[in-house]
Amino acid sequence: MEEVADDATGKTETEAVPQIVEIEKDGKTYRFVLAHVSSHANKLVEIFPADTESDKTRLAAAQSDSTLSGEYGVDRVVDGYVLFDGKYYREYRPLDISITKNVLALFITVIIVTAMVMSVVRWYARKGLKAPRKGMGFMEMLIDFIYTGVIKSTLKDKSKKFAPFLLTCFFFILVMNLVGLIVIFPGGANLTGNISITLVLAVLVFIVTNVTSTKHYWKEIFWPDVPLFLKFPLPIMQFIEIFGIFTKPAALCVRLFANMMGGHMIVITLTLLIFIFAAFGDMAAKGSVVVSLLFSIFMLALDVLVSFIQAYVFTLLATLFISMSQEDGHHESKHEEVKHEQLPSEDTEVSIPATK
């Protein structure tokens, strides 16, 4: 730490100054520093002396290259090197496993979902079949609504096999959506507005759908029941079916990401309008504050409803995709057998009532 004087205000502030930290281990010395002028700026890197001929040649070429940017156009950012105290070092970026804001929000979401579900389990373990009330009753209503109205009505006898995964998806997405609407700690991280999160969820649905699929499902992909000229010699339908395998989870990923990101972007835009209208005077600034605040509150309230809807839609579509992969191909044959049994045979006598 050192004291730095601000030339504009004359005030003195204490700031953290990066220092080289040396660690001795197994007879070797490791040096680390918080990179300042580097392609890994503000990241912890391991440094080594840049004393080889190749290092000197590359640094000399970088110093003469006017296209490289640097602080005040003097300190050149050279890829693979870090500048510290006027001297360049070779750098190595260690694996960064630090907990970011999104990772912390994921941990919080997992804890909340686990607590919600286990509370229902403990209730029935203690109370038997006694109907829960208040919070437990709301949880039971949500579980029954998704299981009975979505999973069981779609997957029929296979609902118990996929219910744990689909219910986990619903509550995990729902809690992530609601935590993202909280503007103070521990919320504020728009997880479902991060496409990497929705991509992982979509990939999980993709894996469950295709790994547990039936032979009939793959038969309809590689040899669908269409006229022969559509699948041989040019595999037109095969290409379309294989392409559809990947577009379904992609639709899940983009739909959830776009809908949740859109609501947050509207709130951010309404907040930025305050600073834009502030340039037009005090009255415009005050008016924009009132309007933006009211519309932001309305959008956040609407996002609460959208959080439930998007969790429901994701679970519904995932259930439909899984159901499509569980078809066994016996429905048509069974229908034909029933129809054949209902039709009278040639030897059957049909009595026609006489008419007067």
Secondary structure, 3 states (H helix, E strand, C coil): CEEEECCCCCCEEEECCCCCEEEEECCEEEEEEECCECCCCCCEEEEEECCCHHHHHHHHHHHCCCCCCEECCCEECCCCEEEECCEEEEEECCCCCCCCHHHHHHHHHHHHHHHHHHHHHHHHHHHCCCCCCHHHHHHHHHHHHHHHHHHHHHHHHHHHHHHHHHHHHHHHHHHHHHHHCCCCCCCCCCHHHCHHHHHHHHHHHHHHHHHCCCHHHHHHHHCCCCCHHHCCCCCHHHHHHHHHHHHHHHHHHHHHHHHHHHHHHHHHHHHHHHHHHHHHCHHHHHHHHHHHHHHHHHHHHHHHHHHHHHHHHHHHHHHHHHHHCCCCCCHHHHHHHHHHHHCCCCCCCCCCCCCC
